Amino acid sequence: MTALDNLRKSLILKYLAAALFFLVVLGITHDAGAQSLCTNSLRRAERAYDEGNLQLIPEMLKDCLRNGFKKDEKVQALRILTLAYLYLDRKFEADVAMYDLLSAEPLYQLQENDPVEFQELYETYITDPIFSVGISAGTNFSVLEADHQFATYQLSESTPIYHSKFGFQIATRFSRYLLPRLELNVTSGIKNRKFEYENDMFNFAKVVYTESQWLVEFPVYIRYDILKGNIRPYVSVGVNSALLLSATGNLLRDYSDNSNPGISSADVSVKKYRHTLHLSYAAGLGFKYQIRKGYLILELKHNFSRTNMVRNDVRFDNSEFLYKYYYMDNDFRFSDAEISFGYTQSFYKPRKRKMYRTENQ
């Protein structure tokens, strides 16, 4: 390639770069110009509204409402358009403008200076989200209740103690308002929970049993918002069904008088000694903090189980646990307290309240 060819190539690249720069600047200038024109259109519409020239407002705003207003300007333009149609007694157009307003800004809040007619039209619409989806995670603290005791020796010599341990859970949720402030929540999640059993036998040996469980849960509950606003405290009640995925346990036996060395087992599956399906009731309280079209959640919940975890038909099948460690399952039930933190995204679509719907809505 000659020096002349290199020069030509360099000039072409420079011209292309200059042309690209010009097009970018032209586009930005055009957008800024269009934005400025729409801002002026909104100001002229506001003046027309103040002066009572309501019939001029729809034409002033028509083009920019299609594409031109910024978000806050569009909301203000639709508010003025709705008011204009209301005062012109064009109820159908006012209804359409209100629908467009709530579609553009589902979280629109009535202002103190909104006329009564505007407020009444606003109240004909349901502005709650049509549904919400979210995710949460947190920790749980298990509490065991022993219903009946069993042992490989005299029960009078048995002093079992259950220690609660921390686990964790993660869940997804779907929610939908059934009534104002009353929300249905359907949840699915994975939970890990743990406990420890300790027993001193005959004052010469101590047995410690530790168990960890993994479950998949399907809670369904009703949540009631106590207050409305950006911060919403709520209470909830519901039912929870859970399927046991796995359960592992290990044992340790120590001698108090050090007459023999302690022994311990590896982690072994104890799932076959547990019932698979577990049912519980749930009650909770929490707070929702609104962030645009979603909200953060902090929730405290307690699950009250009525299901015995232990299968009576196989209680005596683990010979190693029975005769090497002197451990036998008591009948026990799990209850646990949870604390969770999460985020939920809401999806909105304005819709008429049933009493105000027409055949076409």
C-alpha positions, 0 to 999 in steps of 0.5 A: 500500500502506497503513502497516497493510499494511506492518506486517503484511508486516513481522510475517509476515516476522519470524514466518517468520524465527523459525520457520526459525531454530527448525527449524534449531536443532531439527534441529541439536539432534536430530542432536546428540541422536541422535549422543549416543545412538549414542555411549552405545550404543557405550560400552555395547556396549564394556562388554558386550564387556568383561563377556562379555555378547556376546549383547547387543551386536548389539541395542545397535548395530543402530539406530545402525549403520544411521544414527547413528555417526560414521565412527570410531565405526562402524568401532569398532562393527563391530569389536566386533560382529565379535568378538562374533559370532566368540566366539558362534560365529556365523561367517556373521554375523562374516563379514558384519560384517567385510565391513561393517567393510572397506567402511566403512574399506578402510584398516583396519589390524590392531591389536596387541590384535586376537585371533587369530580376528579376524586370521584372518578379516581375512586371508581378505579382499583389501584392496588397491584394485580399481583406481586412476586418476590423472594425472601431469605432468613433464619429460623429457630426450632423449638421441639415439644416431646409428647411421649418418651421412649428409652432403652432403659428405665424412663425414670433414669432419663432426663432428655433436654432438647436444644434449639439450633438456628437454620435458614430458609429461602422462599419465593412468593406470589401475592394478590389482593383479594380486597383492599388491605387483604392479600392472599400469599402463596409461597414455596421455599426450601428450609433447613432446621436443626435440633440437639438432644442431650441426655444424662444416663445413670449419672455416668454417661451423656448422649448427644444427638444432633439432627439436620433436616431439609424440607420444601415448604408450601405455605398459604396465608392471608395478610392484612395491611394494618395501615396504608402508606409507604410503611405498612405494618401487617399481620398474617395467618395461614397454613403450611405444608412441608415435605421432608427431603432429607434428615441426617443425624449423628451421635456422641456418647461420653462417660462422665467418670472417664472410665471409657473413651467417648464414641461418636457416629458419622452423619447417617440418614434418618429420613426413613424414621421420620414422617414425610408430610408435615402440617402446621399453622402459621401466624406472623407480623411484619412491615412493608416499605414501598419502593416505587413499584415494589417493596422491601419486607421484614417479617416475623413468623411462627409455625405451630406444628401438630404433626409427630415427626417420628414413625412409630412402626420403625422406631426400634429398627436402628440397632446401632443407635439403640444398643451402641449409643442407647438412643431412641426417638421420643415422639416430638413435634417441631415448631419454629420461629422465622425472621425473613427479609425480602423484596417483592415486585408489584405489577399494576393495571388499573381496572374499574371497580365492579359497581362502575363497570359497563358491558365493555369493561 
